[in-house]
Amino acid sequence: MRIVSAAPVSLAALLCGALPAGAAKYAGEFMYAGAGARALGMGGAFCAIADDATAAYWNPAGLVGLESSELQLMHSERFGGLVRYDYLAYAARRGSSVLSASLFRTDAGDVADTTDLLWYDTGSDGVAGVDGEGEPGDSGNDDYDPETNPGGTEGNGEWDPGEELIYDEGRISWGSAVDYALYLSWARPVNETLSAGASVKVIQRTLLDHSAWGVGLDAGVQWRPLERFSAGVNIQDTFGTLVFWDTGSSESVLPTVKAGAATSWNIRRFSTVATIAADGDFRFEGRRYASQYHVGEASLDTHFGLELMIRDRVGLRMGSSEGRFAAGAGFRMGLFGHPVELDYAFLGHEDLDDTHRISLGIGL
């Protein structure tokens, strides 16, 4: 047994202490990782472009752009391998409509349950004992204030930053944190320039010994008035997605409005098509400083992307995802009579290490 400072408590401890208590903020974060390395290499600016099987995630209305049945697979090692993310999708045309099924799996690996660790309830200054005059608080700071905090933090029965943990490995247990999301999508054209689509999603979550399930709906439209211009809107968790935990508590994933526009043009001299795109994710859950821009409870995160498709075979991409640099490349070819596309995407992160994604698309 040894005693350590509680200040550098691990991510695992935070997960264990954050079992759902009805808060909506970040409840759907595991569903925002994205789909397909082509889109992610463009910084996730894909709402208006989406025209393959990954459209079920970015904007289900874009599924009408499929020319044939398609299979998409992706694997991602996020934040230096801390989180593993896998994606599988299949889409097929049925008359004028397109149907799709997509499965997302997020695995945060082994999680340490430290909720049974003991601590010395000394207050936030880590110094035990009452000061010489017998007033609440102790000889250190302890956040003591005669008006706002007359009891200080010592002896309050809660762990406060600065207090020492009694580190006993025998009190630590291990479990997993795995999330699944199944998307069942449908899309069809409304007229020659407008299409509409929707995705019903079923969520299953596991955190240590607890589990949860939920059902939600995404709904989107895509507008292509010109061959080289498109715009789209996808309302994720349209009516709010309720997630019910076996603890008896629940949390709600609030709607996110994803809106975007894209334009492209031919650079005939180099047999290249250049595409630029921009998306905005509008959320209403009070993210404030965890977002790029915010006003009250509303927040905005931006995505920008550029793609150069050379001779319809080699794709070079770069972009910005919520202010972080993204880049990627892809290659298209025919294999046994089927179109195949292999893509790679990179996303930088200053604090949590880089993320690498690789995906494979096969026309059937």
C-alpha positions, 0 to 999 in steps of 0.5 A, a space after each residue: 500500500 502507498 499514498 499518492 497525490 490524487 491530482 493526476 487521476 487517470 482518464 479511467 477514474 474519470 470514466 468510472 466517476 461519470 456514470 450517467 446521471 441525466 446530463 446531456 452534454 457529450 452523451 453522444 460523443 462516441 457517435 461523432 468519430 465519422 465514417 470513411 477515410 475519404 471524408 475524414 481526410 477532408 476534415 469531415 466536411 462531407 455533408 454536401 458531398 456524401 454520395 457513397 455508403 458512408 452517407 448514412 452517417 454524414 447525410 443519409 439523403 446522399 445515399 441516392 448518389 450510389 450507382 451500385 451496391 457498395 460495401 465500406 469498411 474502416 478501422 481507426 486507432 484514435 489518440 495514439 491507439 487509446 481508442 479503437 474504432 471500427 465501421 462496417 456499412 452496406 448500401 443497395 439500391 431498391 428501385 428509386 430508393 436506397 437502403 443501408 445498414 451501418 455498424 459502428 464499434 468503439 472500444 476504449 480498452 481496459 478501464 480501471 475502476 478506482 471507485 473503491 480507493 480510499 482517501 484522506 479527507 484533509 481538504 483541498 490543500 492536503 493539510 490535516 487539522 483545524 487552525 489555531 482559532 478553531 474556525 472551520 478550515 485548517 492551517 492551509 487554504 482549504 477553500 475556506 471562506 466564512 461566507 461562501 464556504 464556512 465548512 471548508 473542504 476538510 471532512 466533507 465526505 467528498 474527494 477534492 483535488 489536492 487530497 491524497 489517495 490511499 493507493 491499494 491495487 487490491 481495491 482496483 478492478 478492471 473492465 471495458 468500455 465498448 459502444 455500438 451504434 447500428 444505423 438503418 438508413 433509407 433515401 430517395 429523390 424528391 425531385 431532380 435536384 433534391 433528395 431526402 433520407 433518414 437513419 434510425 439508429 440503435 445504441 448499445 453501451 457498456 461501461 464496466 459492469 453497467 450497460 445501456 441502450 437507446 434509439 434515435 433518428 437522423 434526418 437529412 436533405 441534399 440539394 444539387 441544383 448544379 453539377 458542380 455545386 451541392 448543399 446539405 443539412 443533416 439533423 442528427 438525433 432529430 428528436 433527442 436520443 434517450 439512452 437508458 442505463 441499467 442503473 435506472 438513470 438515463 441521459 439524452 443526446 441533444 440534436 446536432 445540426 450538421 450543415 454544409 456546402 461544396 463546389 468543384 471544378 475541372 482542371 482539364 490541363 491536369 485531368 484533375 477535379 478539385 473540390 472544396 467543402 465546408 461544414 458546420 456542426 451546431 449543438 445546443 448542449 452548453 459546450 462553451 469552451 469545449 467548442 470552437 465558438 459558442 453563444 450561451 448554450 449554442 456552439 459551433 464547430 467547423 470542418 473544411 476540406 479540399 480534394 484533388 482527384 487526379 485522373 479519377 484514380 488518385 485522391 489527395 486531401 487536406 482539411 481542418 476538423 474543429 481547428 485541427 489539421 487533417 490530411 489523406 490520400 486514396 487510390 481507385 482501381 478495378 479488381 475482378 470487375 468491381 470498383 475498389 477504393 482504398 483511403 487513408 486519413 490523418 488527424 493531428 491532436 496536440 494533447 491526445 496524440 495523432 489519429 490514423 484511419 484506413 478504409 476500403 470501399 468495394 462496389 458490388 
